[in-house]
Amino acid sequence: MGRLAITGGKPVRTKPFASWPIYTQRERQGLLRVLTSRNWGGYPFPNKFAHVFAQKFARFHGAKYGLAVANGTIAIEIALKAIGLQPGEEVIVPAYTWEGTVGPILLLNALPVFVDIDPDTYCLDARLIEKALTPKTRAILPVHLAMRFADMDEIMRLARARNLAVIEDCAHAPGGKWRHQGAGAIGDVGCFSFQSSKLMTAGEGGAVITSNLEYYERAQSYMNCGRASVTDKFRHRLIGFNYRITELQAVILQAQLERLPRQAKVRQANMDYFEKRLCGAPGLDFLKPDPRQTRVAAYQYVFKYLPERFPGVPRAAFLGALQTEGIPCDGLFYEPVYRSALFPVDAKEWPALSWGRSEALDLKNMYHCPVAERAAYEEAVWLPHHIFLGSRKDTDDIADAVLKVCENIAELRGLKHPAIEVKAMSRAERPRVEKRQW
């Protein structure tokens, strides 16, 4: 019997962490108001609660206009249509992100161009963008990931010099700021997700923000079945879809937005304390802060497991041991999209891969982004944000468990255990019966 829980020892923590999502009487009362109003959906547009929430959310981030939409993936599709992306054009994207960042590009018959990530932030490496630009490049789509922002100074410099649009994927970053500018309000359009795990959630939902009236009008029409926008200054007419949010979701999000700043302070204080506890632990490293990021929106806390410092112990074993100590964690949270099982791209289905070419592009085999691949398969450790909304004792338990595993890492060499096998699988491959208990 070893010291680690996975080898028979006593776990650091047996008590569950606080449940997520969090709700209060504000959500309950809001839902009742919508219920009794009998006006539950997104039509007529703009509906009451959805419109109020969207404008508050946009102002909160420093943008002029906001739309509440069905989900974060749809938000990106709407943004791409708003900037006027044309079939066959290219969009620069980070290799290390959720597949929903990239899917909308293909759905609009355009092409994603994958660029590797910065090892200090796990965000799109702005130093590599210029080499990926071609005459067909129409936009750059940086993703603010987990705790960090992409280098928006360099991205905006490149974009403005070449007349490219910038769409920020801010699914992880509501409330975050870069040089005191809100996430999503730095580029041309910002996109947000309110899926169940996010910092604000209505189960599903999303938002699009911009300060460009023409983009706002196109986005309105595209999400509202092609109807003319409310202002209709530019008189664009296009085929649209029903991508509206419901009033039931919107009223929940109003309450979530009010709570966000307080939660962010608690989360950040606990994450700072956690990092101090782990500082100096052999074999671990951290994403580097950037002073230009003037407010952190930490969707997940991410640190690095350095496998070369623990010979014979892959990250999956570390994660399995940490989970058995009672700490929720993940490693294959994201993969390089071009290697993901959720990215079965085929030229027969996506004609833009073949246009003007004797041989179709093979997105799954034409890219090798070594930093993204190392992060995905060897290095990144993801801790969910809600476990940092508790007490200092909760944070101590997380730190104690990480340090305990590091100090007793030899017990994991050659170990076979179900938790390790599951942690070695991507989220797409894991059995559906796997249920987290937090």
MARSE-631913 format. One record per residue: x, y, z of N, C-alpha, C, CB in turn. Coordinates in steps of 0.2 Angstrom, whole numbers, plus 5000, padded with zeros to 4 digits. Glycine has a CB too. Layout:
<atoms>
XYZXYZXYZXYZ
...
</atoms>
This chain:
<atoms>
500449945000500050005000500450065000499550005006
500350114995500750174995500350234999500850194988
500650294998500450355001499850384997500950405003
499950374991499450404986498750364986499750404979
498250404986497550364986497550314980497050414985
497850324975497750284969498150214970498050314963
498650214975498950154977498750134984499750174977
498150154986497950124992497950174998498250064994
498250234998498250285003497650315004498850325002
497650365009497050405011497050465006497050425018
496450485003496450534999496450605002495850534994
496750654999496750725002496050745004497150774998
495550734999494950765000494350714998494850824995
493850705002493350665001492650705000493250615006
492650765002492150815002492050844995492150865007
491450834992491350864985491450944986490650854982
491750974980491751044979491051074978492251064974
491051134979490351174977490151154971490451244978
489451144970489151124964489151184959488451104965
489151164952489151214947488651194942489851234944
488151244939488151314940487851334947487851344935
488051394949487751424955487151464953488251474958
486651464957486051504956485751524962485451464952
485351584962485051614968484351634967485451674970
484051664971483351684970483251734964483151724976
483851764962483851814956483651774950484451844955
483951714949483751674943483051644944484251614942
482851624950482251594951481651644950482151564958
481751704952481251754951481151784944481451814956
481751784941481751804934481451754929482451814931
481551684931481251634927480451634928481451564929
480251654934479551654935479251714931479351664943
479551774931479351834927479251814920479851894928
479751774917479651754910479151704909480351734907
479051664914478551604913477851634913478651564919
477751684918477051714918476951764913476951744925
477451784909477351834904477051794898477951874902
477151734897477051694891477351714885476251694890
477851754886478351774880479051744881478351854879
479151684879479751644881480251644876479451574883
480151654870480651644864480951704862480251604859
481351694856481651754854481351794849482351724851
480751774848480251814843479651844847480051774837
479451904846479751954841480351974843479252014841
480751994838481452014839481552094839481951984834
481952124843482252104849481852094855482852144851
481852034858481352024863481652064870481351954865
481252064875481352114880481952094884480752114885
482052034887482552014892483252004888482351954896
483151974882483751964877484052024875483551924871
483652074874483852144871484252174877483352184868
483952174883484252214889484852184891483752214895
484852114891485452084893486052094888485352004893
485852094881486452094876486752164877486152084869
486352214878486552284878487052294885486052334878
486752264890487152274896487852234895486752244902
487852174892488452134891488952174887488252064888
488652204882489152244877489452304881488752264871
489052334884489352394888489852374893488752434891
489652314897490152294902490852284899489852224905
490852264892491552254889491752314885491452194885
491352364885491552424881491452424874492352424882
490952384872490752384865490052424864490652314862
489852444858489252484858488652444857489352534851
488752384853488152344852488252274854488052344844
487652234856487752164858487152134855487752164865
487252064854486652014852486751954857486752004845
486151934859486151874863485951814858485751874869
486351764857486251714852486151644855486751714847
486051594851485951524853486551494857485751484848
487151504855487751474858488351504855487751394857
488951484858489551514856489751494849490051494861
489651434847489851414840489451454835489751344839
488851464836488451504832488651574832487651504834
488851604838489151674838489751684834489351684846
490151634833490751634828490451634821491251584830
490051594820489751594813489451664811489151534812
489051684816488751754815489251804813488251774820
489751804818490351854817490651854810490851844822
490751794808491051784801490651804796491251704800
489951794796489551824791489551904792488851794792
489551924798489551994799490052034795489552014806
490652004796491252034793491252034785491952014796
490851984782490751974775491251924773490952044772
491451874777491851824774491551784768491951764780
491951774763491651744757491951674756491951794751
491551634752491851564751492551564748491351534746
492951524750493651514748494151554752493651534741
493851604755494351644759494651604765494051714762
495151634768495551594774495451634780496251584772
495451604786495451634792495951594797494751624796
496451644800496951614804496651594811497451674805
496751534813496551514819497051474823495951464818
497051474830497551434834497451364833497551454841
497951324833497851254833497551224839498551214831
497651254845497451224851496851264853498051234856
496251234852495651264854495051214853495451324849
494451234855493851194854493651184847493251214858
493451134845493251124838492751174835493051054836
492351194840491851244838492051314836491351254844
492751324837493051384834493151384827493751404838
493251324825493451314818492851284813494051264817
492451254816491851224812491451274808491351184816
491351334811490951384807491351414801490751444812
491951404801492351434795492151384789493051434797
492251314791492051274785491351274783492251204788
490851284788490151284786490051344782489751294793
490451394782490351454777490751444771490451514781
491051384770491451364764492051404763491051384757
492351424769492951454769493451404772492951524774
494151424773494651384775494951404782495151374770
495051364787495451374793496151364791495251334799
496551414793497351404793497551404800497651464789
497851344802498051334809498751354810498051254810
498851394816499451424818499551394825499451504817
500251384826500351354833500251414838501151334833
500351384845500251434850500851454854499751394855
500751504858501351534862501451484868501251604864
502051454869502151414875502051444882502751384875
502051514882501951554888501251564890502351614887
500751564885500051574886499551524883499951644883
499851484879499351434876498851464871499051384881
498951524869498551564865498951574858498351634867
498551584853498851594846499451634847498351634842
500051604844500651644844500651694838501251594843
500651754840500551814835501251814831500451874839
501751794834502451794830502451754824503051784834
501951704824501951654818501451674813501851584821
500951724814500451734810500651764803499951794813
501151804803501351834796501551784791501951884797
501851734793502051674789501451634786502551624792
500951644789500351604787499851644783499951574793
499951704782499551754778499651734771499651824780
499051734767499051734760498651784757498851664757
498651794750498151844747497451824749498251844740
497251764751496551744752496351754760496451674751
496851774764496751784771496251844772497351794775
495651824775495151884777495151904784494451854774
495351854789495251874796495751834800494451854798
495851854806496151824811495651814817496851864814
495751754819495251734825495651704831494751674822
495851754835496251734841495751704846496651784844
495951654850495551634856495951644862495551554855
495551684867495851694873495751634878495551764877
496251594880496151534882496251524890496651484878
495851494893495851474900495951534905496451424901
496551564905496751614909497151674906497251594915
497251664899497751714896497351744890498351684894
497651804888497451834881497951824876497251904882
497751814870498151814864498451884864497851804857
499051894861499351964860499052004856500151954858
498552044858498052084854498452144851497452104858
498952164854499352224851499652204845499952244856
499952144844500252124838499752104833500752064839
499252064835498752044831498352104828498152004835
498252154831497852214829498352254824497652264834
498952254825499452284821499452254814500152284824
499552184814499552144808498852154804499652074809
498352154808497652154805497552224801497152144810
497752274805497652344802498052354796497752394807
498652334796499152344791498952304785499852324793
498552254785498352214779497552214778498552144780
497252254782496552264781496152194782496352284774
496352164788496052104790495552114795496552054791
495052074796494552084801494852034807493852054800
494652054813494852024819494252004823495352064824
494151934824493551914828493851874834493151864824
493751904840493951874846493551814849494051924851
493751754850493451704853493551714860493651634850
493051734864493051754871492651704875492851824872
492551644873492151594877492451584884492151534873
493051594885493351584891493451654895494051554891
493351714892493551774895493051824896494051804890
492451814898491951864900492251904906491251844901
492251974905492552014911493252024910492351974917
493651984906494352004905494452064902494651944902
495152094903495352154900496052154897495252214904
496152184892496852194889496952264888496852154882
497452294892497552364892496952404894497852394885
496552374898495952404901495352404896496052474903
495452374890494952364885494552294887495152364878
493952294886493652224888493752174882492852244888
493752114884493752054879493152064874493751984883
493352054868492852054863492752124860492252034865
493052174863492952244861493552274858492652294867
494052234858494752254855494752244847495352214858
494552184845494552174838493852204835494552104837
493652174829493052204826492452174829493152184818
492452104831491852074834492152024839491452034828
491752024845491951974850491351924851492052014856
491551864852491051804853491151774859491151754847
490551754863490551724869490151664869490351774875
490251624874489851564875489651564882490251494874
488951534883488651524890488451454891488051574891
488851414888488751334889488851324897489251294885
488651264899488551244906489251254910488351174907
489851244907490451254911490751324911490951204908
490451364907490751434907490651474913490451464901
491051534913490951574919490351614920491551634918
489951614915489251634915488851584911489151714912
488251564913487951504910487251514910488251444912
486851494905486151484905486051414902485751534901
486551364903486451304900486751304893485751274900
486551344889486751354883486651434881486451314877
486951454876486851524874487551554872486551564880
487451614869488051654867487951724866488351614861
488451764864488351834863488851854858488551874869
488651904854489151934849489152014851488851924842
489752044851489752114853490252144848490052124860
490052204846490452244841490352324842490252224834
490752364840490652434839490552454832491152474843
490452414828490352424820489652414819490852384816
489352474817488552464816488452424810488352534814
488852424805488752384799488752304801489152394793
489252294804489352224807488752204811489952214810
488552244815487952234820487352224816487852294824
487252264810486652254806486652184803486552304801
487252164800487252104796487152044801487952094793
487452054807487351994812486651994814487752014818
486252044815485552044817485152004812485252114818
485252024806484851994800485051914800485052024793
485651904800485851834799485551784805486651824799
485551814811485251774817484551774817485551804823
484151824814483451834814483151814807483351904816
483351754805482951734799483051774793482251724800
483551824792483651864787483251924787483451824781
482851944792482452004792482952064793481952004799
482652114791483052184791483152194798482652244788
483752224799483952244806483552304809484752264806
483552314815483152364818483352434816483252364826
483952444815484152514812484152514805484852534815
484452464801484352454794484652514790483652444792
485252544793485552594789485852574783486052624794
486152514783486552484777486152444772487152444780
485552424774485052394770485352334767484852444765
485752294771485952224768485352174768486552204773
485352134763484852084763485152014762484352104757
485051974766485451904766484951854768486051914770
485151794767484751734769485051724776484851674765
484551714781484751704788484451644791484551764792
484551634797484351574801484051594808484951524802
483751554811483451574818484051554823482851534819
484451594825484951584830484851624836485651604827
484251644837484051684843484051644849483351714842
484151684855484151654862483451654864484651684866
483251614869482651624872482651674878482351554875
482051694880481951744886482151704892481251774886
481951644893482151604899482951604900481851534898
483251594894484051594895484251674897484351574889
483951714893484251784894484151814901483851834889
483551794904483451824911483951784916482751804913
484151724915484651694919485251724918484651614917
485451744912486151774911486151844914486251784903
485551884914485651944918485851944925484951984918
485551894928485851874935486551854935485351824938
486751814931487451794930487951844929487551734925
487751894925488151954924488251994930487851994918
487752004934487852044940488252004945487152054943
488251944945488651904950489451894947488351834951
489551904941490251894938490751924941490251904931
490751994943491352024946491552004953491152104946
491051984957491151964963491451894963490551954968
491251854959491551784958492251784955491051744953
492351834951493051844948493551864953493051894942
493351904958493851924963493951864968493551974968
493451824970493551764974494051714970492951734976
493851704964494251654960494951674959493851644953
495051734958495751764956496151754963495751834954
495851774968496251774975496451704976495851804980
495951654975496151584977496651554972495551544977
496651574966497051554961497751584962496851574954
497851644964498451674966498751634972498351744967
498351624977498651584983498851514981498051584988
498451484977498651414974499351414971498051384970
499451464966500051464963500651474967500051524957
500551524972501051534977501251464981500851584982
500751424983500851364986501251314982500151334988
501151314975501451274971502151294968501051254965
502251364969502851394966503451354969502951464968
503951334964504551294966504451224966504751314973
503851194965503751124965504151094959502951104965
504551044960504951014954504450984949505450974957
504550994943504250964938503550994936504050894940
503451054939502851094937503051164934502351104943
502651194930502751254927502151294926503251254921
502151354925501551394925501451434918501451444931
500851454916500851504911501051574913500051504908
501351614909501651674911501151734911502251694907
501051774916500651824916500951884911500551854923
500451924908500651974904500352044907500451964897
500852094909500552154912500052184908501152194914
500052174901499552204897498852174898499752204890
498752124901498152094903497952114910498152014903
497552174910497452204916496852184920497252274914
496452134917496052094922495952024919495352124922
496051974923496051904922495351874922496551864926
495151844917494551804917494751734917494051824912
494751694922495051634923494551574922495451614929
494451554916493951504915494151434918493851494907
494751414917495051364921495751384923495051294916
495951354928496651364930497151304926496751354938
497651334923498051284919498751294921497951304911
499051234922499751234924500051174920499951224931
500751174920501151124915501451074920501651164911
501351014917501650954920502250934915501150894920
502850934917503450924913503650854913504050974915
503450814909503550744909504250724909503250704903
504750764906505450744907505750754914505850794902
505350784918505650794925505350724929505350854928
504850694926504650634930504650574925503850644932
505250544924505350494919504950434921506150474919
504650404916504250344917503550364919504550304921
503350424920502650444923502350484918502750474930
501950464914501550504909501050554912501250464903
500850604909500350654912499750614914500250704907
499550564910498850534912498950504919498750474907
499550474921499650444927499550494933500250404928
499850554932499850614936499050634937500250674934
498750644932498050664932497550604936497750674925
497750544934497350494937497450494945497550424935
498050504947498250504954497950574957498950514955
497950624954497650684957496850684957497850744952
496550654952495850644953495650594959495550614946
496050544960495950494965496050524972496350434964
496450584972496450624978495850664980497150664978
495450664975494850704976494750774972494650714983
495250784967495350844964495050834957496050874964
494550864954494350864947494950894943493750894946
495050864937495650884933495550854926496350874936
495950884921495850854914496550874911495250884910
496750834906497350854902497150864895497850794903
496850814892496550814885495950854885496450744882
495950914888495350964888495250984881495451024892
495851004877495851024870496350984867495851094869
496250974860496750944856496950994850496550874853
497450984847497551024841496951004836498251004837
496551044834495951034830496050984825495551094828
496550994821496750954815496850874817497350974811
496950864823497050794826496450764830497650784830
495950804830495350784835494850734831494950854837
494650694835494150644833493450684831493950594838
493350744834492750784832492850834826492650824838
493450814822493550854816493650804810494150904817
493150774808493150724803493050754796492650664804
493550804795493450844789493650804782493950904789
493150804777493250774771493050814765492750704771
493550814760493450864755492750854751494050854750
492450794752491850784748491250824752491650704749
491350834758490850874761491050954762490750854768
491650964761491851034761492151064755492351044768
491851084750492051094744492651154743491551124739
492651194748493251244748493951214749493151294754
493951154751494551114751494851094744494551054756
494451094739494651074733494651134728494151024730
494251184729494251244724494951264722493851294727
494951264715495551294712496251254713495751364714
496151184715496751144717496651074713496751134724
497251054711497250984708497050934713497850974704
497250944719497150894724496950934730497850854726
496450904734496050934739496550944745495450894741
496450994749496851004755496650944760496751074758
497150924764497050874769497250904776497550804768
496750934778496850974785497150934790496251014787
496950874790497150824796497850804796496650764796
498150814790498850784789499350834787498850724785
499150894785499550944782499850994788499250984777
499650984794499851034799500250994805499351064803
500751024807501150994813501351064818501750954811
500951064823501051124828501351094834500351164829
501951094835502251054840502151084847503051064840
502051144848501851174855501151154857501951254855
500651154852499951134853499951064855499551154847
500351024851500350954852500650934859500750914847
501150964861501450954867500950974873502150994868
500651034872500151054877499550994878499851124876
499350974872498750934872498950864875498450924865
499450834873499650764874500150754880499850734868
500450804882500950784887500950834893501650794884
500750894892500950944897500350984901501350994893
499851004897499351044901498951004906498851074895
498851034911498351014917497851064918498750994923
497251044917496651094918496251084924496151084911
496151134928495751124934495151174933496151144940
494551144934493951184933493851244938493351144934
493651304935493651364938493151364945493351414934
492651324945492151334951492451304957491551294949
493051264957493351234963493751294966493751174961
493851344963494151404966493651454968494651434961
493051444969492551484971492351474979491951484967
492751424982492651404988493051444993492751334989
493251404999493651435004494351425003493351405011
494751465008495451455007495651375009495851495013
495251345013495351275015495251235008494851245020
494751245004494651214998495251224993494051244994
495551284993496151294989496751254992496351364988
496851254998497351215001497351145000497351225009
496751114999496651044998496851034991495851024998
496751074986496951074979497751074979496651124975
498051124982498751124982499051064986498951194985
498751044991499050984995499050924991498650975002
498550914987498450854983498950854977497750854980
499050914974499550914969500250904971499550984965
500450934977501050924980501150854982501150974986
500650824985500750754987500850704981500050734991
500550714976500650674970501350684967500150694964
501650744967502250764965502850734970502450834965
502650734976503150704981503250634981503050734988
502650594979502650524979502550494972502050504983
502850534967502750514960503050444958503050564956
503550424962503850354960503250304961504350344965
502750314965502250264966501850254959501750274971
501950294954501550294948501850254943501350364946
502550244943502850214938502650144936503650214939
502450134930502150074928501450054931502650014930
501150094934500450084937499950084932500350134942
499550024932498950024928498350034932498949954924
497850084930497350094934496750124930497450144940
496150114931495550134927495550214926494950114930
495750254932495750324931496250344926495850354938
496850314926497350334922497150314914498050294923
496850264913496650244906496150294904496350174906
495650314908495150364906495550434904494650374911
496050454909496350514908496750514902496750534914
496950464899497350454893496950464887497750394893
496250464887495850474882495650544881495250424883
495550564874495250624873494550624875495250644865
494250684876493550694878493050664873493350764879
493250664867492850624862492850554862493050644855
493350524865493450454866493150424872494150434865
493150464877492950434884492250404884493050494889
492150354888491550324888490950374891491550254892
490350364888489850414891489650394898489250404886
489850334900489650324907490050354912489650244908
490550384910491050424915490650484918491650444911
490550484924490150544927490650574932489550514931
490750634932491150674937490750684943491350744934
491050674949490650684955490750744959490850624960
490850804955490850864958490450914955491650884958
</atoms>
